[in-house]
Amino acid sequence: MLHADRSVEGSLANLRYKAEAENSTYEKTLITISETSKFITIYELVTILLIIGAGLCGIAEIAKNKLLAYPGFAVGGVGVTILLLVTIEPSIMVGSEGMFH
C-alpha cells in the first residue's frame, strides 16, 4: 500500500502529491500577502505625506508665513503624485504584475 500510485489514499505518492499541492498553495498565498503589504505600506506613506503637507500649509496660513507653505505644497504634491501613480499603474510603484492579475 505504501508504494501504490498517488490515487491510493495513504500511499507515499499520494502524500507527496498532497504535500506539494499544499506547499504550492502556501507559496501563492505568501506572494499575495507580500503584494498586499506593499500596497498598504505605500498608502501609509501617502497618508503621512498628505498629513505633513496639510499641517505645514495650515501652520503657514496661521502664521502668515509663505516660506512654510512652499514645502507644504511640495510634500503634498509628492503624496498626490505617488497616490496617482499607484492608482493608475500599480506595477510602477510596487514592482509587481499588479494586485488584480
N, CA, C and O atoms as a DFTB+ gen file, in Angstrom:
404 C
 N C O
     1  1       0.814      -1.190       0.000
     2  2       0.000       0.000       0.000
     3  2       0.866       1.267       0.000
     4  3       0.489       2.263      -0.617
     5  1       1.996       1.246       0.668
     6  2       2.842       2.441       0.706
     7  2       3.421       2.794      -0.657
     8  3       3.660       3.965      -0.951
     9  1       3.646       1.783      -1.486
    10  2       4.275       2.036      -2.788
    11  2       3.270       2.100      -3.926
    12  3       3.662       1.992      -5.088
    13  1       1.986       2.274      -3.628
    14  2       0.958       2.388      -4.668
    15  2       1.043       3.777      -5.311
    16  3       1.807       4.630      -4.861
    17  1       0.251       3.993      -6.368
    18  2       0.281       5.292      -7.042
    19  2      -0.432       6.359      -6.201
    20  3      -0.935       6.076      -5.114
    21  1      -0.463       7.575      -6.718
    22  2      -0.978       8.688      -5.916
    23  2      -2.497       8.683      -5.758
    24  3      -3.038       9.456      -4.968
    25  1      -3.186       7.825      -6.497
    26  2      -4.642       7.751      -6.350
    27  2      -5.056       6.939      -5.115
    28  3      -6.207       7.006      -4.686
    29  1      -4.128       6.184      -4.553
    30  2      -4.424       5.374      -3.365
    31  2      -4.186       6.229      -2.124
    32  3      -3.083       6.734      -1.918
    33  1      -5.213       6.390      -1.303
    34  2      -5.134       7.198      -0.084
    35  2      -4.129       6.588       0.886
    36  3      -4.212       5.399       1.195
    37  1      -3.195       7.378       1.362
    38  2      -2.212       6.916       2.336
    39  2      -0.926       6.411       1.724
    40  3       0.003       6.077       2.460
    41  1      -0.829       6.341       0.378
    42  2       0.420       5.897      -0.238
    43  2       1.438       7.027      -0.214
    44  3       1.078       8.194      -0.057
    45  1       2.695       6.680      -0.368
    46  2       3.756       7.695      -0.355
    47  2       3.581       8.691      -1.499
    48  3       3.794       9.890      -1.318
    49  1       3.195       8.202      -2.670
    50  2       2.988       9.091      -3.812
    51  2       1.830      10.049      -3.547
    52  3       1.896      11.223      -3.910
    53  1       0.772       9.546      -2.915
    54  2      -0.371      10.390      -2.588
    55  2       0.012      11.450      -1.569
    56  3      -0.366      12.614      -1.702
    57  1       0.766      11.042      -0.548
    58  2       1.194      12.005       0.475
    59  2       2.139      13.057      -0.111
    60  3       2.074      14.233       0.248
    61  1       3.010      12.620      -1.010
    62  2       3.927      13.563      -1.661
    63  2       3.145      14.569      -2.505
    64  3       3.433      15.766      -2.483
    65  1       2.150      14.072      -3.250
    66  2       1.320      14.949      -4.084
    67  2       0.580      15.968      -3.213
    68  3       0.530      17.151      -3.550
    69  1       0.009      15.514      -2.098
    70  2      -0.694      16.430      -1.199
    71  2       0.245      17.467      -0.602
    72  3      -0.123      18.633      -0.466
    73  1       1.459      17.049      -0.245
    74  2       2.434      17.982       0.325
    75  2       2.857      19.030      -0.704
    76  3       2.987      20.209      -0.376
    77  1       3.072      18.599      -1.944
    78  2       3.455      19.551      -2.998
    79  2       2.322      20.528      -3.298
    80  3       2.562      21.717      -3.507
    81  1       1.093      20.028      -3.318
    82  2      -0.052      20.908      -3.577
    83  2      -0.213      21.919      -2.440
    84  3      -0.479      23.095      -2.688
    85  1      -0.055      21.471      -1.218
    86  2      -0.161      22.373      -0.065
    87  2       0.952      23.415      -0.074
    88  3       0.719      24.583       0.234
    89  1       2.165      22.987      -0.430
    90  2       3.294      23.915      -0.497
    91  2       3.084      24.948      -1.594
    92  3       3.404      26.122      -1.403
    93  1       2.560      24.539      -2.726
    94  2       2.290      25.471      -3.817
    95  2       1.249      26.507      -3.407
    96  3       1.405      27.693      -3.699
    97  1       0.197      26.070      -2.736
    98  2      -0.837      26.987      -2.254
    99  2      -0.250      27.971      -1.246
   100  3      -0.569      29.159      -1.266
   101  1       0.606      27.467      -0.370
   102  2       1.248      28.314       0.641
   103  2       2.119      29.379      -0.011
   104  3       2.086      30.540       0.397
   105  1       2.897      28.999      -1.019
   106  2       3.762      29.963      -1.705
   107  2       2.953      31.029      -2.440
   108  3       3.330      32.201      -2.430
   109  1       1.858      30.644      -3.072
   110  2       0.992      31.622      -3.748
   111  2       0.384      32.590      -2.741
   112  3       0.259      33.783      -3.019
   113  1       0.010      32.084      -1.584
   114  2      -0.549      32.938      -0.537
   115  2       0.495      33.933      -0.043
   116  3       0.176      35.100       0.186
   117  1       1.737      33.484       0.124
   118  2       2.805      34.392       0.557
   119  2       3.030      35.510      -0.452
   120  3       3.249      36.658      -0.064
   121  1       2.978      35.192      -1.734
   122  2       3.165      36.211      -2.770
   123  2       2.029      37.231      -2.711
   124  3       2.268      38.434      -2.808
   125  1       0.808      36.758      -2.554
   126  2      -0.349      37.662      -2.466
   127  2      -0.245      38.555      -1.237
   128  3      -0.513      39.754      -1.312
   129  1       0.141      37.975      -0.114
   130  2       0.290      38.765       1.120
   131  2       1.387      39.801       0.947
   132  3       1.240      40.936       1.401
   133  1       2.478      39.434       0.303
   134  2       3.583      40.364       0.090
   135  2       3.154      41.547      -0.779
   136  3       3.488      42.692      -0.474
   137  1       2.416      41.275      -1.861
   138  2       1.956      42.360      -2.730
   139  2       0.974      43.271      -1.998
   140  3       1.041      44.492      -2.136
   141  1       0.073      42.691      -1.230
   142  2      -0.883      43.490      -0.471
   143  2      -0.168      44.344       0.561
   144  3      -0.537      45.498       0.779
   145  1       0.853      43.785       1.199
   146  2       1.627      44.523       2.190
   147  2       2.344      45.718       1.551
   148  3       2.444      46.783       2.161
   149  1       2.839      45.540       0.332
   150  2       3.482      46.654      -0.370
   151  2       2.491      47.789      -0.613
   152  3       2.831      48.959      -0.436
   153  1       1.267      47.451      -1.018
   154  2       0.246      48.475      -1.247
   155  2      -0.099      49.200       0.055
   156  3      -0.238      50.423       0.066
   157  1      -0.234      48.465       1.128
   158  2      -0.558      49.081       2.416
   159  2       0.546      50.033       2.837
   160  3       0.268      51.130       3.320
   161  1       1.795      49.627       2.660
   162  2       2.930      50.485       3.020
   163  2       2.938      51.758       2.183
   164  3       3.198      52.839       2.711
   165  1       2.660      51.648       0.895
   166  2       2.638      52.834       0.034
   167  2       1.505      53.775       0.445
   168  3       1.696      54.991       0.489
   169  1       0.328      53.221       0.745
   170  2      -0.790      54.070       1.164
   171  2      -0.511      54.736       2.510
   172  3      -0.946      55.866       2.736
   173  1       0.208      54.056       3.407
   174  2       0.599      54.692       4.663
   175  2       1.551      55.855       4.405
   176  3       1.422      56.912       5.022
   177  1       2.499      55.665       3.501
   178  2       3.433      56.741       3.150
   179  2       2.686      57.932       2.571
   180  3       2.963      59.075       2.934
   181  1       1.740      57.673       1.671
   182  2       0.963      58.751       1.067
   183  2       0.174      59.497       2.137
   184  3       0.116      60.726       2.121
   185  1      -0.427      58.770       3.056
   186  2      -1.197      59.406       4.132
   187  2      -0.309      60.296       4.978
   188  3      -0.691      61.419       5.308
   189  1       0.872      59.810       5.332
   190  2       1.797      60.615       6.140
   191  2       2.226      61.862       5.383
   192  3       2.277      62.949       5.960
   193  1       2.536      61.721       4.099
   194  2       2.948      62.891       3.310
   195  2       1.828      63.923       3.216
   196  3       2.079      65.122       3.329
   197  1       0.600      63.466       3.010
   198  2      -0.518      64.409       2.914
   199  2      -0.781      65.098       4.255
   200  3      -1.109      66.284       4.283
   201  1      -0.642      64.376       5.354
   202  2      -0.831      64.987       6.672
   203  2       0.246      66.023       6.936
   204  3      -0.049      67.108       7.437
   205  1       1.497      65.701       6.607
   206  2       2.583      66.671       6.807
   207  2       2.372      67.898       5.928
   208  3       2.540      69.028       6.385
   209  1       2.001      67.677       4.659
   210  2       1.764      68.807       3.756
   211  2       0.632      69.695       4.239
   212  3       0.746      70.920       4.223
   213  1      -0.466      69.076       4.671
   214  2      -1.598      69.863       5.174
   215  2      -1.224      70.599       6.447
   216  3      -1.638      71.739       6.655
   217  1      -0.441      69.951       7.298
   218  2      -0.003      70.610       8.533
   219  2       0.880      71.814       8.259
   220  3       0.708      72.869       8.869
   221  1       1.821      71.658       7.348
   222  2       2.694      72.785       7.006
   223  2       1.908      73.934       6.387
   224  3       2.146      75.097       6.712
   225  1       0.975      73.615       5.499
   226  2       0.174      74.680       4.881
   227  2      -0.735      75.344       5.914
   228  3      -0.940      76.557       5.868
   229  1      -1.276      74.563       6.839
   230  2      -2.114      75.141       7.890
   231  2      -1.326      76.059       8.807
   232  3      -1.792      77.141       9.164
   233  1      -0.134      75.627       9.186
   234  2       0.718      76.474      10.028
   235  2       1.124      77.727       9.277
   236  3       1.179      78.811       9.857
   237  1       1.409      77.587       7.982
   238  2       1.783      78.749       7.175
   239  2       0.631      79.742       7.108
   240  3       0.859      80.952       7.141
   241  1      -0.587      79.258       7.017
   242  2      -1.753      80.147       6.961
   243  2      -1.958      80.848       8.300
   244  3      -2.245      82.045       8.344
   245  1      -1.813      80.109       9.373
   246  2      -1.997      80.709      10.699
   247  2      -0.908      81.723      10.981
   248  3      -1.186      82.818      11.470
   249  1       0.343      81.365      10.672
   250  2       1.480      82.243      10.968
   251  2       1.693      83.305       9.899
   252  3       2.544      84.180      10.056
   253  1       0.924      83.237       8.810
   254  2       1.095      84.153       7.677
   255  2       2.545      84.128       7.176
   256  3       3.148      85.162       6.893
   257  1       3.071      82.916       7.080
   258  2       4.456      82.725       6.663
   259  2       4.458      81.875       5.387
   260  3       4.208      80.670       5.439
   261  1       4.739      82.502       4.254
   262  2       4.711      81.791       2.975
   263  2       5.852      80.790       2.843
   264  3       5.760      79.853       2.049
   265  1       6.913      80.971       3.601
   266  2       8.038      80.051       3.495
   267  2       7.665      78.644       3.984
   268  3       8.269      77.663       3.551
   269  1       6.695      78.540       4.863
   270  2       6.239      77.224       5.303
   271  2       5.259      76.606       4.311
   272  3       5.114      75.385       4.260
   273  1       4.594      77.435       3.533
   274  2       3.598      76.924       2.596
   275  2       4.245      76.198       1.420
   276  3       3.701      75.201       0.946
   277  1       5.382      76.671       0.943
   278  2       6.031      76.051      -0.210
   279  2       6.425      74.592       0.051
   280  3       6.128      73.725      -0.770
   281  1       7.094      74.303       1.188
   282  2       7.370      72.871       1.451
   283  2       6.088      72.070       1.658
   284  3       6.035      70.887       1.322
   285  1       5.060      72.706       2.206
   286  2       3.785      72.013       2.391
   287  2       3.179      71.601       1.064
   288  3       2.703      70.475       0.918
   289  1       3.196      72.507       0.096
   290  2       2.695      72.166      -1.236
   291  2       3.567      71.110      -1.904
   292  3       3.059      70.230      -2.600
   293  1       4.879      71.196      -1.694
   294  2       5.782      70.206      -2.297
   295  2       5.544      68.813      -1.715
   296  3       5.445      67.837      -2.458
   297  1       5.452      68.722      -0.394
   298  2       5.236      67.423       0.254
   299  2       3.861      66.868      -0.138
   300  3       3.736      65.683      -0.448
   301  1       2.845      67.711      -0.125
   302  2       1.515      67.275      -0.540
   303  2       1.483      66.856      -1.995
   304  3       0.817      65.886      -2.356
   305  1       2.207      67.592      -2.834
   306  2       2.278      67.240      -4.256
   307  2       2.939      65.894      -4.487
   308  3       2.508      65.123      -5.344
   309  1       3.991      65.608      -3.719
   310  2       4.641      64.294      -3.820
   311  2       3.667      63.200      -3.388
   312  3       3.591      62.146      -4.019
   313  1       2.926      63.453      -2.315
   314  2       1.942      62.479      -1.852
   315  2       0.868      62.209      -2.883
   316  3       0.511      61.056      -3.128
   317  1       0.351      63.262      -3.487
   318  2      -0.687      63.101      -4.510
   319  2      -0.122      62.395      -5.744
   320  3      -0.803      61.564      -6.345
   321  1       1.111      62.717      -6.123
   322  2       1.740      62.069      -7.273
   323  2       1.890      60.568      -7.046
   324  3       1.565      59.767      -7.922
   325  1       2.383      60.193      -5.866
   326  2       2.527      58.768      -5.550
   327  2       1.163      58.086      -5.560
   328  3       1.019      56.982      -6.086
   329  1       0.168      58.744      -4.980
   330  2      -1.178      58.175      -4.948
   331  2      -1.715      57.943      -6.359
   332  3      -2.298      56.895      -6.637
   333  1      -1.521      58.918      -7.250
   334  2      -1.990      58.764      -8.626
   335  2      -1.242      57.657      -9.362
   336  3      -1.840      56.896     -10.122
   337  1       0.068      57.571      -9.135
   338  2       0.839      56.515      -9.789
   339  2       0.400      55.132      -9.333
   340  3       0.287      54.213     -10.145
   341  1       0.156      54.982      -8.049
   342  2      -0.272      53.679      -7.532
   343  2      -1.673      53.351      -8.020
   344  3      -1.973      52.192      -8.304
   345  1      -2.530      54.354      -8.122
   346  2      -3.898      54.116      -8.563
   347  2      -3.963      53.786     -10.056
   348  3      -4.679      52.871     -10.464
   349  1      -3.215      54.531     -10.860
   350  2      -3.282      54.358     -12.312
   351  2      -2.472      53.146     -12.769
   352  3      -2.976      52.329     -13.539
   353  1      -1.244      53.017     -12.315
   354  2      -0.364      51.935     -12.753
   355  2       0.395      51.376     -11.556
   356  3       1.505      51.822     -11.270
   357  1      -0.189      50.401     -10.849
   358  2       0.428      49.887      -9.625
   359  2       1.792      49.245      -9.834
   360  3       2.630      49.309      -8.934
   361  1       2.045      48.636     -10.974
   362  2       3.307      47.923     -11.163
   363  2       4.504      48.868     -11.194
   364  3       5.630      48.432     -10.955
   365  1       4.287      50.153     -11.483
   366  2       5.395      51.109     -11.488
   367  2       5.946      51.288     -10.080
   368  3       7.159      51.256      -9.874
   369  1       5.054      51.476      -9.114
   370  2       5.481      51.771      -7.749
   371  2       5.756      50.513      -6.928
   372  3       6.654      50.511      -6.086
   373  1       5.010      49.464      -7.159
   374  2       5.116      48.279      -6.313
   375  2       6.135      47.296      -6.865
   376  3       6.742      46.545      -6.102
   377  1       6.327      47.288      -8.144
   378  2       7.281      46.376      -8.748
   379  2       6.729      44.976      -8.908
   380  3       7.459      43.998      -8.753
   381  1       5.452      44.870      -9.215
   382  2       4.834      43.568      -9.421
   383  2       3.933      43.640     -10.636
   384  3       3.825      44.676     -11.293
   385  1       3.303      42.550     -10.915
   386  2       2.363      42.491     -12.038
   387  2       1.060      43.185     -11.714
   388  3       0.223      43.380     -12.596
   389  1       0.881      43.552     -10.489
   390  2      -0.371      44.180     -10.072
   391  2      -1.147      43.245      -9.168
   392  3      -0.916      42.036      -9.148
   393  1      -2.059      43.820      -8.429
   394  2      -2.796      43.038      -7.468
   395  2      -3.910      42.240      -8.126
   396  3      -4.293      41.186      -7.618
   397  1      -4.430      42.714      -9.232
   398  2      -5.573      42.087      -9.860
   399  2      -5.168      41.415     -11.164
   400  3      -5.545      41.877     -12.240
   401  1      -4.409      40.335     -11.080
   402  2      -3.992      39.641     -12.300
   403  2      -4.621      38.300     -12.399
   404  3      -4.380      37.576     -13.365
